[in-house]
């Protein structure tokens, strides 16, 4: 099996992939070097990508078109039994009709809309079955001491069915990038926390599943648990609309 990985943190995946039999891994460090992954997709390899961190829709669409069903975007929180149980419970009507999605995430990366918002948007996209966004509104704090990009942002997304999502994205040196999301229905609500804090002596430690390992397992198994190319394009366009909204102070229709 040929595998290509496009990631800003390739070390997360390289060692695990090299340890697997019959896997040829091509790992590149950023979207500035997407050509090797595009060639791998053209050759029929499975491709694992980070969400793009900048305005690079032509490159993204080229990989989506080439990768087809063998393309997965890295969104660890979408993998594992906990989210599968939450997603099935919502689909089975356990909270009644879903009306609102509330989420938050803290990342250590600069530019929280691009770095953190996709992890929340992917969860919403999975639960909503790929329902397209209708309108996006965002406010962002661009004051980062000696840094570039926004350090905090609030993002609101309205969908065609009338459902709404509101997300809080922040930057912190201790940020894990693992989201917590509450799905609110007309009968009940349910929360999914991808990185729950567990008490271990005097220090809170991250608990939960090994989401990176589960992401790789699903990716190599081709079971489609993570966002595919079409989902990544939906997420990308919402993020770009959020940047436009933050600049103008006005909602952006999609």
C-alpha positions as CSV (number, residue, x, y, z in Angstrom):
1,X,0.0,0.0,0.0
2,X,1.3,3.4,-0.9
3,X,0.6,6.2,1.6
4,X,1.2,9.9,1.4
5,X,1.0,12.3,4.4
6,X,0.8,16.1,4.1
7,X,1.2,17.6,7.6
8,X,2.7,20.5,9.5
9,X,3.7,17.9,12.1
10,X,4.8,14.9,10.0
11,X,6.6,13.3,13.0
12,X,3.1,12.5,14.4
13,X,2.6,9.9,11.7
14,X,6.0,9.1,10.1
15,X,7.2,6.6,12.7
16,X,3.9,4.7,12.9
17,X,3.6,4.4,9.1
18,X,7.2,3.2,8.7
19,X,6.6,0.5,11.2
20,X,3.8,-1.0,9.2
21,X,4.5,-3.8,6.6
22,X,3.8,-3.2,2.9
23,X,3.4,0.6,3.4
24,X,5.4,3.1,1.4
25,X,5.1,6.5,3.2
26,X,5.8,9.9,1.6
27,X,5.7,12.6,4.2
28,X,5.9,16.3,3.5
29,X,6.0,19.1,6.0
30,X,3.6,21.7,4.7
31,X,1.1,22.8,2.0
32,X,4.0,24.6,0.3
33,X,5.2,21.2,-0.8
34,X,1.9,19.6,-1.8
35,X,3.2,18.3,-5.2
36,X,4.5,15.0,-3.8
37,X,1.1,14.2,-2.3
38,X,-0.6,15.2,-5.5
39,X,1.6,12.8,-7.5
40,X,0.9,10.1,-4.9
41,X,-2.8,10.6,-5.2
42,X,-2.5,10.5,-9.0
43,X,-0.7,7.2,-8.6
44,X,-3.5,5.7,-6.5
45,X,-2.0,6.1,-3.0
46,X,-4.0,6.8,0.1
47,X,-3.5,10.4,1.1
48,X,-3.8,11.9,4.6
49,X,-3.7,15.7,4.8
50,X,-3.9,18.4,7.4
51,X,-6.4,21.1,6.7
52,X,-4.7,24.0,4.8
53,X,-3.6,26.9,6.9
54,X,-3.9,29.6,4.3
55,X,-5.8,30.6,1.2
56,X,-4.9,27.7,-1.0
57,X,-8.1,26.4,-2.5
58,X,-6.6,25.6,-6.0
59,X,-4.1,23.2,-4.3
60,X,-6.7,21.8,-2.0
61,X,-9.2,21.1,-4.9
62,X,-6.4,19.5,-6.9
63,X,-5.7,17.0,-4.2
64,X,-9.4,16.4,-3.6
65,X,-10.0,15.7,-7.3
66,X,-6.9,13.4,-7.5
67,X,-7.4,11.7,-4.1
68,X,-11.0,10.6,-4.5
69,X,-12.1,8.0,-2.0
70,X,-8.6,7.4,-0.8
71,X,-8.3,10.9,0.7
72,X,-8.7,11.6,4.4
73,X,-8.2,14.9,6.2
74,X,-6.6,14.8,9.7
75,X,-9.3,15.5,12.2
76,X,-8.5,13.2,15.2
77,X,-11.6,14.2,17.2
78,X,-13.8,12.6,14.5
79,X,-12.3,9.2,15.3
80,X,-12.9,6.7,18.1
81,X,-15.8,5.1,20.0
82,X,-16.8,8.1,22.0
83,X,-17.7,10.3,19.1
84,X,-19.3,7.3,17.2
85,X,-21.6,6.8,20.2
86,X,-22.5,10.5,20.4
87,X,-23.1,10.6,16.6
88,X,-25.3,7.5,16.6
89,X,-27.3,8.7,19.6
90,X,-28.1,12.0,17.8
91,X,-29.0,10.2,14.6
92,X,-31.3,7.9,16.6
93,X,-33.2,10.8,18.1
94,X,-31.7,10.6,21.6
95,X,-31.8,14.4,22.0
96,X,-34.8,15.0,19.8
97,X,-34.3,17.4,16.9
98,X,-30.9,18.9,16.9
99,X,-31.1,22.7,16.9
100,X,-27.8,24.1,18.1
101,X,-24.1,23.1,18.3
102,X,-21.8,24.8,20.8
103,X,-18.1,24.2,20.8
104,X,-14.7,25.4,22.0
105,X,-11.1,24.6,21.4
106,X,-7.8,26.0,22.5
107,X,-4.7,25.6,20.3
108,X,-1.0,26.5,20.7
109,X,-0.8,27.6,17.1
110,X,-1.1,31.1,15.7
111,X,-4.2,32.1,13.7
112,X,-6.9,30.2,15.5
113,X,-9.5,30.4,12.8
114,X,-7.3,28.3,10.4
115,X,-5.6,26.3,13.1
116,X,-8.5,25.4,15.4
117,X,-11.8,26.0,13.8
118,X,-11.6,23.0,11.4
119,X,-11.6,20.5,14.3
120,X,-15.0,21.9,15.4
121,X,-16.4,22.3,11.9
122,X,-15.5,18.7,11.1
123,X,-17.5,17.4,14.0
124,X,-20.5,19.5,13.1
125,X,-20.2,18.4,9.4
126,X,-20.2,14.8,10.5
127,X,-23.3,15.1,12.7
128,X,-25.2,17.2,10.1
129,X,-24.4,14.7,7.3
130,X,-22.5,17.3,5.2
131,X,-25.3,19.9,5.2
132,X,-23.8,23.0,3.6
133,X,-23.5,26.3,5.5
134,X,-25.7,29.2,4.5
135,X,-24.2,32.1,6.4
136,X,-21.0,32.7,8.4
137,X,-20.2,35.4,11.0
138,X,-17.0,35.8,12.9
139,X,-15.2,38.2,15.2
140,X,-11.5,37.9,15.9
141,X,-8.9,39.4,18.1
142,X,-5.8,40.1,16.0
143,X,-3.6,41.3,19.0
144,X,-0.9,38.8,19.4
145,X,2.2,40.0,21.3
146,X,5.0,39.7,18.6
147,X,3.0,37.2,16.6
148,X,0.8,37.1,13.5
149,X,-2.7,35.9,13.2
150,X,-5.7,36.0,15.5
151,X,-5.4,34.8,19.1
152,X,-9.1,34.4,19.7
153,X,-12.2,34.2,17.6
154,X,-15.9,33.5,17.9
155,X,-17.5,31.9,14.8
156,X,-21.2,31.4,14.1
157,X,-22.4,29.3,11.3
158,X,-26.0,29.0,10.1
159,X,-27.1,26.1,8.0
160,X,-29.8,25.7,5.4
161,X,-32.1,23.8,7.7
162,X,-32.1,26.5,10.3
163,X,-29.6,24.8,12.6
164,X,-26.9,27.0,14.1
165,X,-23.4,26.4,15.4
166,X,-21.3,28.8,17.6
167,X,-17.6,28.1,18.2
168,X,-15.1,29.7,20.5
169,X,-11.5,29.4,19.4
170,X,-8.5,30.5,21.5
171,X,-4.8,30.4,21.6
172,X,-2.8,29.3,24.6
173,X,0.7,27.9,25.0
174,X,-0.8,24.9,26.7
175,X,-3.6,24.4,24.1
176,X,-4.1,20.8,23.0
177,X,-6.2,21.5,19.9
178,X,-8.7,18.9,21.1
179,X,-12.3,20.3,20.9
180,X,-15.3,20.0,23.3
181,X,-18.7,20.2,21.7
182,X,-22.2,20.2,23.0
183,X,-25.1,19.2,20.7
184,X,-28.4,20.7,21.8
185,X,-31.7,19.2,20.8
186,X,-35.3,20.1,21.6
187,X,-35.5,17.3,24.2
188,X,-31.9,16.9,25.6
189,X,-28.3,17.7,25.0
190,X,-25.1,15.7,24.8
191,X,-21.5,16.7,25.2
192,X,-18.4,15.3,23.5
193,X,-15.0,16.1,24.8
194,X,-12.1,14.9,22.7
195,X,-9.5,15.5,25.4
196,X,-11.1,15.2,28.9
197,X,-9.0,16.2,31.8
198,X,-8.4,13.5,34.4
199,X,-7.0,14.1,37.9
200,X,-3.6,12.4,38.4
201,X,-2.2,13.4,41.8
202,X,-1.9,17.2,41.8
203,X,-1.9,17.6,38.0
204,X,-4.8,17.3,35.5
205,X,-3.8,14.9,32.7
206,X,-5.4,14.4,29.4
207,X,-7.6,11.3,29.2
208,X,-9.7,9.7,26.6
209,X,-8.8,7.7,23.5
210,X,-5.5,7.8,21.6
211,X,-7.1,9.7,18.7
212,X,-4.0,9.9,16.5
213,X,-3.6,6.1,16.6
214,X,-7.3,5.7,15.8
215,X,-7.1,8.2,13.0
216,X,-4.3,6.2,11.4
217,X,-6.1,2.9,11.9
218,X,-9.2,4.3,10.2
219,X,-7.2,5.9,7.4
220,X,-5.2,2.8,6.6
221,X,-8.4,0.7,6.8
222,X,-10.3,3.0,4.5
223,X,-13.4,3.0,6.6
224,X,-14.3,6.6,5.9
225,X,-14.5,7.7,9.5
226,X,-12.7,11.0,9.0
227,X,-13.6,14.0,6.7
228,X,-13.1,13.3,3.0
229,X,-12.3,15.8,0.3
230,X,-15.8,17.2,-0.1
231,X,-16.0,17.7,3.7
232,X,-12.6,19.5,3.7
233,X,-13.8,21.9,1.0
234,X,-16.9,22.7,3.0
235,X,-14.8,23.4,6.1
236,X,-12.2,25.4,4.1
237,X,-14.9,27.7,2.6
238,X,-16.4,28.3,6.0
239,X,-13.0,29.3,7.4
240,X,-12.4,31.6,4.4
241,X,-15.8,33.2,4.9
242,X,-15.0,33.6,8.6
243,X,-11.9,35.6,7.7
244,X,-13.9,37.8,5.3
245,X,-16.5,38.4,8.0
246,X,-13.9,39.2,10.6
247,X,-12.4,41.8,8.2
248,X,-15.7,43.5,7.3
249,X,-17.7,43.0,10.5
250,X,-20.6,41.6,8.5
251,X,-22.1,38.2,8.0
252,X,-21.0,36.4,4.8
253,X,-23.5,34.4,2.7
254,X,-22.3,31.1,1.1
